[in-house]
Amino acid sequence: MLNHTLLLQKLIAIERAIGVANNNTIRNMVYETQGDLLKMQRETVEALPMRPRSEMAQRFQLLRQVAEVGPPRIGF
């Protein structure tokens, strides 16, 4: 499983390669990192059904409230 630290390390490597490596190398680094991010997202989505129902209910409680009454209004 990929983690955010690895993704950040890859982004830093891309930043350091700019102006040093050729465009094809940088493009390949970006494509690889994009693939890693998509893999992380896929793993997160696949793990959702395994989370306890109560945890998921808490996560979406605010979304339900906003859907019912609308976003909070700020008066000036």
VONUBA-874559 format. One record per atom (N, C-alpha, C, O, CB): x, y, z; chain; residue number from 1; residue in one letter; atom name. Coordinates in Angstrom, 2 decimals. Glycine has a CB too. Example, Ala and Ser with C-alpha at 12.3 -4.5 7.8 and 13.67 -1.06 7.14 Angstrom:
BEGIN
(site (13.19, -5.69, 7.80), "A", 1, "A", "N") (site (12.30, -4.50, 7.80), "A", 1, "A", "CA") (site (13.20, -3.30, 7.80), "A", 1, "A", "C") (site (14.24, -3.32, 8.46), "A", 1, "A", "O") (site (11.31, -4.47, 9.05), "A", 1, "A", "CB") (site (12.85, -2.25, 7.08), "A", 2, "S", "N") (site (13.67, -1.06, 7.14), "A", 2, "S", "CA") (site (12.90, 0.03, 7.87), "A", 2, "S", "C") (site (13.41, 1.14, 8.04), "A", 2, "S", "O") (site (14.08, -0.60, 5.72), "A", 2, "S", "CB") 
//
This chain:
BEGIN
(site (0.84, -1.18, 0.00), "A", 1, "M", "N") (site (0.00, 0.00, 0.00), "A", 1, "M", "CA") (site (0.89, 1.24, 0.00), "A", 1, "M", "C") (site (1.83, 1.35, 0.78), "A", 1, "M", "O") (site (-0.96, 0.00, 1.23), "A", 1, "M", "CB") (site (0.58, 2.16, -0.87), "A", 2, "L", "N") (site (1.32, 3.41, -0.96), "A", 2, "L", "CA") (site (0.90, 4.34, 0.17), "A", 2, "L", "C") (site (-0.20, 4.23, 0.71), "A", 2, "L", "O") (site (1.10, 4.08, -2.33), "A", 2, "L", "CB") (site (1.80, 5.26, 0.51), "A", 3, "N", "N") (site (1.43, 6.22, 1.53), "A", 3, "N", "CA") (site (1.77, 7.64, 1.06), "A", 3, "N", "C") (site (2.43, 7.83, 0.04), "A", 3, "N", "O") (site (2.15, 5.91, 2.86), "A", 3, "N", "CB") (site (1.31, 8.60, 1.82), "A", 4, "H", "N") (site (1.48, 10.00, 1.44), "A", 4, "H", "CA") (site (2.94, 10.42, 1.45), "A", 4, "H", "C") (site (3.34, 11.27, 0.65), "A", 4, "H", "O") (site (0.68, 10.89, 2.37), "A", 4, "H", "CB") (site (3.73, 9.85, 2.33), "A", 5, "T", "N") (site (5.14, 10.19, 2.40), "A", 5, "T", "CA") (site (5.86, 9.82, 1.11), "A", 5, "T", "C") (site (6.65, 10.60, 0.59), "A", 5, "T", "O") (site (5.80, 9.50, 3.59), "A", 5, "T", "CB") (site (5.58, 8.64, 0.60), "A", 6, "L", "N") (site (6.20, 8.19, -0.66), "A", 6, "L", "CA") (site (5.77, 9.11, -1.80), "A", 6, "L", "C") (site (6.60, 9.49, -2.63), "A", 6, "L", "O") (site (5.80, 6.72, -0.97), "A", 6, "L", "CB") (site (4.51, 9.47, -1.84), "A", 7, "L", "N") (site (4.01, 10.36, -2.88), "A", 7, "L", "CA") (site (4.71, 11.72, -2.80), "A", 7, "L", "C") (site (5.11, 12.28, -3.82), "A", 7, "L", "O") (site (2.48, 10.54, -2.76), "A", 7, "L", "CB") (site (4.86, 12.25, -1.60), "A", 8, "L", "N") (site (5.54, 13.53, -1.42), "A", 8, "L", "CA") (site (6.99, 13.44, -1.86), "A", 8, "L", "C") (site (7.51, 14.36, -2.49), "A", 8, "L", "O") (site (5.45, 13.99, 0.04), "A", 8, "L", "CB") (site (7.66, 12.34, -1.54), "A", 9, "Q", "N") (site (9.05, 12.15, -1.96), "A", 9, "Q", "CA") (site (9.17, 12.16, -3.48), "A", 9, "Q", "C") (site (10.12, 12.72, -4.02), "A", 9, "Q", "O") (site (9.60, 10.84, -1.40), "A", 9, "Q", "CB") (site (8.22, 11.54, -4.15), "A", 10, "K", "N") (site (8.24, 11.52, -5.61), "A", 10, "K", "CA") (site (8.02, 12.91, -6.19), "A", 10, "K", "C") (site (8.66, 13.28, -7.18), "A", 10, "K", "O") (site (7.19, 10.55, -6.14), "A", 10, "K", "CB") (site (7.12, 13.68, -5.58), "A", 11, "L", "N") (site (6.88, 15.05, -6.06), "A", 11, "L", "CA") (site (8.12, 15.92, -5.86), "A", 11, "L", "C") (site (8.44, 16.75, -6.71), "A", 11, "L", "O") (site (5.68, 15.66, -5.33), "A", 11, "L", "CB") (site (8.81, 15.74, -4.75), "A", 12, "I", "N") (site (10.05, 16.50, -4.50), "A", 12, "I", "CA") (site (11.10, 16.12, -5.53), "A", 12, "I", "C") (site (11.83, 16.98, -6.02), "A", 12, "I", "O") (site (10.57, 16.24, -3.07), "A", 12, "I", "CB") (site (11.19, 14.82, -5.86), "A", 13, "A", "N") (site (12.15, 14.37, -6.87), "A", 13, "A", "CA") (site (11.84, 14.99, -8.23), "A", 13, "A", "C") (site (12.75, 15.36, -8.97), "A", 13, "A", "O") (site (12.14, 12.83, -6.98), "A", 13, "A", "CB") (site (10.56, 15.11, -8.56), "A", 14, "I", "N") (site (10.16, 15.75, -9.82), "A", 14, "I", "CA") (site (10.59, 17.22, -9.81), "A", 14, "I", "C") (site (11.15, 17.71, -10.78), "A", 14, "I", "O") (site (8.63, 15.64, -10.04), "A", 14, "I", "CB") (site (10.33, 17.89, -8.71), "A", 15, "E", "N") (site (10.70, 19.31, -8.60), "A", 15, "E", "CA") (site (12.21, 19.48, -8.79), "A", 15, "E", "C") (site (12.65, 20.40, -9.48), "A", 15, "E", "O") (site (10.27, 19.88, -7.24), "A", 15, "E", "CB") (site (12.99, 18.62, -8.18), "A", 16, "R", "N") (site (14.45, 18.71, -8.29), "A", 16, "R", "CA") (site (14.94, 18.37, -9.70), "A", 16, "R", "C") (site (16.01, 18.83, -10.11), "A", 16, "R", "O") (site (15.11, 17.77, -7.29), "A", 16, "R", "CB") (site (14.19, 17.59, -10.43), "A", 17, "A", "N") (site (14.59, 17.18, -11.78), "A", 17, "A", "CA") (site (14.35, 18.28, -12.81), "A", 17, "A", "C") (site (14.96, 18.28, -13.88), "A", 17, "A", "O") (site (13.84, 15.92, -12.19), "A", 17, "A", "CB") (site (13.46, 19.22, -12.49), "A", 18, "I", "N") (site (13.15, 20.30, -13.43), "A", 18, "I", "CA") (site (14.42, 21.13, -13.67), "A", 18, "I", "C") (site (15.06, 21.59, -12.73), "A", 18, "I", "O") (site (11.99, 21.20, -12.89), "A", 18, "I", "CB") (site (14.75, 21.31, -14.93), "A", 19, "G", "N") (site (15.93, 22.06, -15.31), "A", 19, "G", "CA") (site (17.20, 21.24, -15.32), "A", 19, "G", "C") (site (18.26, 21.71, -15.75), "A", 19, "G", "O") (site (16.10, 23.21, -14.38), "A", 19, "G", "CB") (site (17.10, 20.00, -14.84), "A", 20, "V", "N") (site (18.27, 19.12, -14.79), "A", 20, "V", "CA") (site (18.08, 17.93, -15.74), "A", 20, "V", "C") (site (18.93, 17.64, -16.58), "A", 20, "V", "O") (site (18.52, 18.61, -13.34), "A", 20, "V", "CB") (site (16.93, 17.26, -15.60), "A", 21, "A", "N") (site (16.63, 16.09, -16.43), "A", 21, "A", "CA") (site (15.93, 16.55, -17.72), "A", 21, "A", "C") (site (15.42, 17.67, -17.80), "A", 21, "A", "O") (site (15.74, 15.07, -15.66), "A", 21, "A", "CB") (site (15.91, 15.67, -18.71), "A", 22, "N", "N") (site (15.23, 16.03, -19.96), "A", 22, "N", "CA") (site (13.71, 15.90, -19.78), "A", 22, "N", "C") (site (13.23, 15.29, -18.83), "A", 22, "N", "O") (site (15.72, 15.14, -21.13), "A", 22, "N", "CB") (site (12.98, 16.48, -20.71), "A", 23, "N", "N") (site (11.52, 16.52, -20.61), "A", 23, "N", "CA") (site (10.89, 15.13, -20.56), "A", 23, "N", "C") (site (9.92, 14.93, -19.82), "A", 23, "N", "O") (site (10.95, 17.29, -21.78), "A", 23, "N", "CB") (site (11.42, 14.19, -21.32), "A", 24, "N", "N") (site (10.85, 12.84, -21.31), "A", 24, "N", "CA") (site (10.99, 12.18, -19.95), "A", 24, "N", "C") (site (10.08, 11.51, -19.48), "A", 24, "N", "O") (site (11.51, 11.97, -22.39), "A", 24, "N", "CB") (site (12.12, 12.38, -19.31), "A", 25, "T", "N") (site (12.34, 11.80, -17.98), "A", 25, "T", "CA") (site (11.37, 12.40, -16.98), "A", 25, "T", "C") (site (10.77, 11.67, -16.18), "A", 25, "T", "O") (site (13.79, 12.04, -17.52), "A", 25, "T", "CB") (site (11.21, 13.72, -17.02), "A", 26, "I", "N") (site (10.29, 14.38, -16.09), "A", 26, "I", "CA") (site (8.85, 13.94, -16.36), "A", 26, "I", "C") (site (8.09, 13.68, -15.42), "A", 26, "I", "O") (site (10.40, 15.92, -16.21), "A", 26, "I", "CB") (site (8.48, 13.86, -17.63), "A", 27, "R", "N") (site (7.13, 13.41, -17.99), "A", 27, "R", "CA") (site (6.87, 12.00, -17.45), "A", 27, "R", "C") (site (5.80, 11.73, -16.91), "A", 27, "R", "O") (site (6.93, 13.44, -19.52), "A", 27, "R", "CB") (site (7.84, 11.11, -17.60), "A", 28, "N", "N") (site (7.68, 9.75, -17.08), "A", 28, "N", "CA") (site (7.56, 9.73, -15.56), "A", 28, "N", "C") (site (6.80, 8.93, -15.01), "A", 28, "N", "O") (site (8.87, 8.88, -17.52), "A", 28, "N", "CB") (site (8.30, 10.60, -14.89), "A", 29, "M", "N") (site (8.20, 10.70, -13.43), "A", 29, "M", "CA") (site (6.81, 11.17, -13.03), "A", 29, "M", "C") (site (6.22, 10.67, -12.07), "A", 29, "M", "O") (site (9.27, 11.66, -12.87), "A", 29, "M", "CB") (site (6.27, 12.15, -13.76), "A", 30, "V", "N") (site (4.93, 12.65, -13.47), "A", 30, "V", "CA") (site (3.89, 11.55, -13.70), "A", 30, "V", "C") (site (3.00, 11.36, -12.87), "A", 30, "V", "O") (site (4.60, 13.89, -14.35), "A", 30, "V", "CB") (site (4.00, 10.83, -14.82), "A", 31, "Y", "N") (site (3.05, 9.75, -15.11), "A", 31, "Y", "CA") (site (3.09, 8.68, -14.02), "A", 31, "Y", "C") (site (2.04, 8.18, -13.60), "A", 31, "Y", "O") (site (3.36, 9.11, -16.47), "A", 31, "Y", "CB") (site (4.28, 8.33, -13.57), "A", 32, "E", "N") (site (4.41, 7.31, -12.52), "A", 32, "E", "CA") (site (3.76, 7.79, -11.23), "A", 32, "E", "C") (site (3.06, 7.03, -10.55), "A", 32, "E", "O") (site (5.90, 6.97, -12.27), "A", 32, "E", "CB") (site (3.98, 9.05, -10.88), "A", 33, "T", "N") (site (3.41, 9.61, -9.66), "A", 33, "T", "CA") (site (1.90, 9.71, -9.76), "A", 33, "T", "C") (site (1.19, 9.45, -8.79), "A", 33, "T", "O") (site (4.01, 10.98, -9.37), "A", 33, "T", "CB") (site (1.39, 10.08, -10.93), "A", 34, "Q", "N") (site (-0.06, 10.12, -11.14), "A", 34, "Q", "CA") (site (-0.65, 8.71, -10.96), "A", 34, "Q", "C") (site (-1.69, 8.55, -10.33), "A", 34, "Q", "O") (site (-0.40, 10.67, -12.56), "A", 34, "Q", "CB") (site (0.02, 7.72, -11.50), "A", 35, "G", "N") (site (-0.43, 6.34, -11.33), "A", 35, "G", "CA") (site (-0.46, 5.93, -9.87), "A", 35, "G", "C") (site (-1.38, 5.24, -9.43), "A", 35, "G", "O") (site (0.45, 5.40, -12.12), "A", 35, "G", "CB") (site (0.56, 6.34, -9.12), "A", 36, "D", "N") (site (0.59, 6.03, -7.70), "A", 36, "D", "CA") (site (-0.56, 6.68, -6.96), "A", 36, "D", "C") (site (-1.18, 6.07, -6.09), "A", 36, "D", "O") (site (1.91, 6.47, -7.09), "A", 36, "D", "CB") (site (-0.85, 7.94, -7.30), "A", 37, "L", "N") (site (-1.97, 8.63, -6.66), "A", 37, "L", "CA") (site (-3.29, 7.94, -6.97), "A", 37, "L", "C") (site (-4.13, 7.76, -6.09), "A", 37, "L", "O") (site (-2.02, 10.10, -7.11), "A", 37, "L", "CB") (site (-3.48, 7.56, -8.22), "A", 38, "L", "N") (site (-4.71, 6.84, -8.59), "A", 38, "L", "CA") (site (-4.82, 5.52, -7.85), "A", 38, "L", "C") (site (-5.91, 5.12, -7.45), "A", 38, "L", "O") (site (-4.75, 6.60, -10.10), "A", 38, "L", "CB") (site (-3.69, 4.84, -7.66), "A", 39, "K", "N") (site (-3.69, 3.58, -6.91), "A", 39, "K", "CA") (site (-4.09, 3.82, -5.46), "A", 39, "K", "C") (site (-4.84, 3.04, -4.87), "A", 39, "K", "O") (site (-2.30, 2.91, -6.98), "A", 39, "K", "CB") (site (-3.56, 4.91, -4.87), "A", 40, "M", "N") (site (-3.93, 5.24, -3.49), "A", 40, "M", "CA") (site (-5.43, 5.52, -3.39), "A", 40, "M", "C") (site (-6.08, 5.06, -2.45), "A", 40, "M", "O") (site (-3.14, 6.47, -3.00), "A", 40, "M", "CB") (site (-5.98, 6.26, -4.34), "A", 41, "Q", "N") (site (-7.40, 6.54, -4.33), "A", 41, "Q", "CA") (site (-8.22, 5.26, -4.46), "A", 41, "Q", "C") (site (-9.22, 5.09, -3.77), "A", 41, "Q", "O") (site (-7.76, 7.52, -5.45), "A", 41, "Q", "CB") (site (-7.80, 4.38, -5.35), "A", 42, "R", "N") (site (-8.51, 3.11, -5.55), "A", 42, "R", "CA") (site (-8.49, 2.29, -4.27), "A", 42, "R", "C") (site (-9.51, 1.71, -3.89), "A", 42, "R", "O") (site (-7.87, 2.31, -6.71), "A", 42, "R", "CB") (site (-7.33, 2.24, -3.59), "A", 43, "E", "N") (site (-7.23, 1.48, -2.33), "A", 43, "E", "CA") (site (-8.14, 2.07, -1.27), "A", 43, "E", "C") (site (-8.74, 1.33, -0.48), "A", 43, "E", "O") (site (-5.78, 1.47, -1.84), "A", 43, "E", "CB") (site (-8.26, 3.39, -1.23), "A", 44, "T", "N") (site (-9.13, 4.05, -0.26), "A", 44, "T", "CA") (site (-10.58, 3.69, -0.53), "A", 44, "T", "C") (site (-11.33, 3.37, 0.40), "A", 44, "T", "O") (site (-8.93, 5.57, -0.30), "A", 44, "T", "CB") (site (-10.99, 3.75, -1.78), "A", 45, "V", "N") (site (-12.37, 3.43, -2.14), "A", 45, "V", "CA") (site (-12.68, 1.96, -1.85), "A", 45, "V", "C") (site (-13.76, 1.64, -1.37), "A", 45, "V", "O") (site (-12.62, 3.74, -3.63), "A", 45, "V", "CB") (site (-11.74, 1.09, -2.13), "A", 46, "E", "N") (site (-11.96, -0.34, -1.89), "A", 46, "E", "CA") (site (-12.06, -0.64, -0.40), "A", 46, "E", "C") (site (-12.72, -1.60, -0.01), "A", 46, "E", "O") (site (-10.83, -1.17, -2.51), "A", 46, "E", "CB") (site (-11.44, 0.17, 0.44), "A", 47, "A", "N") (site (-11.47, -0.06, 1.89), "A", 47, "A", "CA") (site (-12.74, 0.48, 2.53), "A", 47, "A", "C") (site (-13.05, 0.10, 3.66), "A", 47, "A", "O") (site (-10.26, 0.59, 2.53), "A", 47, "A", "CB") (site (-13.48, 1.34, 1.84), "A", 48, "L", "N") (site (-14.69, 1.93, 2.43), "A", 48, "L", "CA") (site (-15.69, 0.89, 2.93), "A", 48, "L", "C") (site (-16.18, 1.02, 4.05), "A", 48, "L", "O") (site (-15.35, 2.81, 1.41), "A", 48, "L", "CB") (site (-16.03, -0.14, 2.16), "A", 49, "P", "N") (site (-17.02, -1.10, 2.66), "A", 49, "P", "CA") (site (-16.56, -1.85, 3.91), "A", 49, "P", "C") (site (-17.39, -2.41, 4.62), "A", 49, "P", "O") (site (-17.35, -2.10, 1.58), "A", 49, "P", "CB") (site (-15.26, -1.87, 4.19), "A", 50, "M", "N") (site (-14.75, -2.60, 5.34), "A", 50, "M", "CA") (site (-14.83, -1.78, 6.62), "A", 50, "M", "C") (site (-14.66, -2.34, 7.71), "A", 50, "M", "O") (site (-13.32, -3.01, 5.09), "A", 50, "M", "CB") (site (-15.07, -0.48, 6.53), "A", 51, "R", "N") (site (-15.16, 0.36, 7.72), "A", 51, "R", "CA") (site (-16.48, 0.11, 8.43), "A", 51, "R", "C") (site (-17.49, -0.19, 7.80), "A", 51, "R", "O") (site (-15.01, 1.84, 7.36), "A", 51, "R", "CB") (site (-16.46, 0.22, 9.74), "A", 52, "P", "N") (site (-17.71, 0.03, 10.49), "A", 52, "P", "CA") (site (-18.77, 1.03, 10.07), "A", 52, "P", "C") (site (-18.47, 2.19, 9.76), "A", 52, "P", "O") (site (-17.45, 0.14, 12.00), "A", 52, "P", "CB") (site (-19.99, 0.58, 10.07), "A", 53, "R", "N") (site (-21.10, 1.43, 9.65), "A", 53, "R", "CA") (site (-21.22, 2.68, 10.52), "A", 53, "R", "C") (site (-21.53, 3.76, 10.01), "A", 53, "R", "O") (site (-22.41, 0.64, 9.70), "A", 53, "R", "CB") (site (-20.95, 2.54, 11.82), "A", 54, "S", "N") (site (-21.06, 3.70, 12.71), "A", 54, "S", "CA") (site (-20.04, 4.77, 12.35), "A", 54, "S", "C") (site (-20.35, 5.96, 12.41), "A", 54, "S", "O") (site (-20.87, 3.28, 14.17), "A", 54, "S", "CB") (site (-18.84, 4.37, 11.97), "A", 55, "E", "N") (site (-17.82, 5.34, 11.57), "A", 55, "E", "CA") (site (-18.26, 6.08, 10.31), "A", 55, "E", "C") (site (-18.10, 7.30, 10.22), "A", 55, "E", "O") (site (-16.47, 4.64, 11.33), "A", 55, "E", "CB") (site (-18.80, 5.36, 9.36), "A", 56, "M", "N") (site (-19.24, 5.99, 8.12), "A", 56, "M", "CA") (site (-20.42, 6.92, 8.38), "A", 56, "M", "C") (site (-20.52, 7.98, 7.75), "A", 56, "M", "O") (site (-19.63, 4.93, 7.09), "A", 56, "M", "CB") (site (-21.31, 6.55, 9.31), "A", 57, "A", "N") (site (-22.46, 7.40, 9.62), "A", 57, "A", "CA") (site (-21.99, 8.73, 10.19), "A", 57, "A", "C") (site (-22.55, 9.78, 9.86), "A", 57, "A", "O") (site (-23.40, 6.69, 10.62), "A", 57, "A", "CB") (site (-20.98, 8.70, 11.04), "A", 58, "Q", "N") (site (-20.45, 9.94, 11.62), "A", 58, "Q", "CA") (site (-19.83, 10.81, 10.54), "A", 58, "Q", "C") (site (-19.98, 12.03, 10.55), "A", 58, "Q", "O") (site (-19.42, 9.62, 12.71), "A", 58, "Q", "CB") (site (-19.13, 10.19, 9.61), "A", 59, "R", "N") (site (-18.45, 10.95, 8.55), "A", 59, "R", "CA") (site (-19.44, 11.70, 7.66), "A", 59, "R", "C") (site (-19.15, 12.79, 7.19), "A", 59, "R", "O") (site (-17.59, 10.01, 7.69), "A", 59, "R", "CB") (site (-20.61, 11.10, 7.45), "A", 60, "F", "N") (site (-21.56, 11.70, 6.52), "A", 60, "F", "CA") (site (-22.68, 12.48, 7.20), "A", 60, "F", "C") (site (-23.57, 12.99, 6.53), "A", 60, "F", "O") (site (-22.15, 10.64, 5.65), "A", 60, "F", "CB") (site (-22.65, 12.58, 8.53), "A", 61, "Q", "N") (site (-23.68, 13.31, 9.25), "A", 61, "Q", "CA") (site (-23.71, 14.78, 8.84), "A", 61, "Q", "C") (site (-24.79, 15.33, 8.60), "A", 61, "Q", "O") (site (-23.46, 13.19, 10.75), "A", 61, "Q", "CB") (site (-22.57, 15.42, 8.75), "A", 62, "L", "N") (site (-22.52, 16.82, 8.35), "A", 62, "L", "CA") (site (-23.05, 17.01, 6.94), "A", 62, "L", "C") (site (-23.77, 17.96, 6.66), "A", 62, "L", "O") (site (-21.08, 17.36, 8.45), "A", 62, "L", "CB") (site (-22.70, 16.09, 6.04), "A", 63, "L", "N") (site (-23.19, 16.20, 4.66), "A", 63, "L", "CA") (site (-24.71, 16.13, 4.62), "A", 63, "L", "C") (site (-25.35, 16.85, 3.85), "A", 63, "L", "O") (site (-22.59, 15.10, 3.79), "A", 63, "L", "CB") (site (-25.30, 15.25, 5.44), "A", 64, "R", "N") (site (-26.75, 15.16, 5.49), "A", 64, "R", "CA") (site (-27.37, 16.45, 6.00), "A", 64, "R", "C") (site (-28.39, 16.91, 5.48), "A", 64, "R", "O") (site (-27.19, 13.98, 6.36), "A", 64, "R", "CB") (site (-26.75, 17.04, 7.03), "A", 65, "Q", "N") (site (-27.28, 18.28, 7.59), "A", 65, "Q", "CA") (site (-27.24, 19.40, 6.56), "A", 65, "Q", "C") (site (-28.20, 20.16, 6.44), "A", 65, "Q", "O") (site (-26.49, 18.68, 8.83), "A", 65, "Q", "CB") (site (-26.15, 19.50, 5.84), "A", 66, "V", "N") (site (-26.03, 20.54, 4.82), "A", 66, "V", "CA") (site (-27.07, 20.32, 3.72), "A", 66, "V", "C") (site (-27.65, 21.27, 3.21), "A", 66, "V", "O") (site (-24.61, 20.55, 4.22), "A", 66, "V", "CB") (site (-27.30, 19.07, 3.36), "A", 67, "A", "N") (site (-28.28, 18.77, 2.32), "A", 67, "A", "CA") (site (-29.69, 19.14, 2.76), "A", 67, "A", "C") (site (-30.51, 19.57, 1.95), "A", 67, "A", "O") (site (-28.21, 17.29, 1.93), "A", 67, "A", "CB") (site (-29.97, 18.97, 4.05), "A", 68, "E", "N") (site (-31.32, 19.24, 4.55), "A", 68, "E", "CA") (site (-31.59, 20.74, 4.74), "A", 68, "E", "C") (site (-32.65, 21.23, 4.35), "A", 68, "E", "O") (site (-31.53, 18.53, 5.87), "A", 68, "E", "CB") (site (-30.64, 21.46, 5.33), "A", 69, "V", "N") (site (-30.89, 22.86, 5.66), "A", 69, "V", "CA") (site (-30.04, 23.83, 4.85), "A", 69, "V", "C") (site (-30.24, 25.04, 4.96), "A", 69, "V", "O") (site (-30.63, 23.08, 7.12), "A", 69, "V", "CB") (site (-29.13, 23.35, 4.07), "A", 70, "G", "N") (site (-28.26, 24.21, 3.30), "A", 70, "G", "CA") (site (-27.02, 24.60, 4.10), "A", 70, "G", "C") (site (-26.97, 24.37, 5.30), "A", 70, "G", "O") (site (-29.00, 25.46, 2.86), "A", 70, "G", "CB") (site (-26.05, 25.17, 3.44), "A", 71, "P", "N") (site (-24.82, 25.55, 4.12), "A", 71, "P", "CA") (site (-25.08, 26.68, 5.12), "A", 71, "P", "C") (site (-26.01, 27.47, 4.95), "A", 71, "P", "O") (site (-23.76, 25.97, 3.11), "A", 71, "P", "CB") (site (-24.25, 26.76, 6.14), "A", 72, "P", "N") (site (-24.44, 27.84, 7.12), "A", 72, "P", "CA") (site (-24.27, 29.21, 6.46), "A", 72, "P", "C") (site (-23.42, 29.38, 5.59), "A", 72, "P", "O") (site (-23.45, 27.70, 8.30), "A", 72, "P", "CB") (site (-25.07, 30.16, 6.87), "A", 73, "R", "N") (site (-25.00, 31.51, 6.29), "A", 73, "R", "CA") (site (-24.24, 32.43, 7.25), "A", 73, "R", "C") (site (-24.38, 32.35, 8.47), "A", 73, "R", "O") (site (-26.43, 32.06, 6.00), "A", 73, "R", "CB") (site (-23.46, 33.28, 6.65), "A", 74, "I", "N") (site (-22.70, 34.25, 7.43), "A", 74, "I", "CA") (site (-23.34, 35.61, 7.21), "A", 74, "I", "C") (site (-23.42, 36.08, 6.08), "A", 74, "I", "O") (site (-21.18, 34.26, 7.04), "A", 74, "I", "CB") (site (-23.80, 36.25, 8.29), "A", 75, "G", "N") (site (-24.44, 37.54, 8.17), "A", 75, "G", "CA") (site (-23.45, 38.67, 8.36), "A", 75, "G", "C") (site (-22.57, 38.61, 9.22), "A", 75, "G", "O") (site (-25.57, 37.66, 9.16), "A", 75, "G", "CB") (site (-23.62, 39.70, 7.57), "A", 76, "F", "N") (site (-22.76, 40.89, 7.68), "A", 76, "F", "CA") (site (-23.58, 42.08, 8.01), "A", 76, "F", "C") (site (-23.05, 43.18, 8.15), "A", 76, "F", "O") (site (-21.96, 41.14, 6.40), "A", 76, "F", "CB") 
//
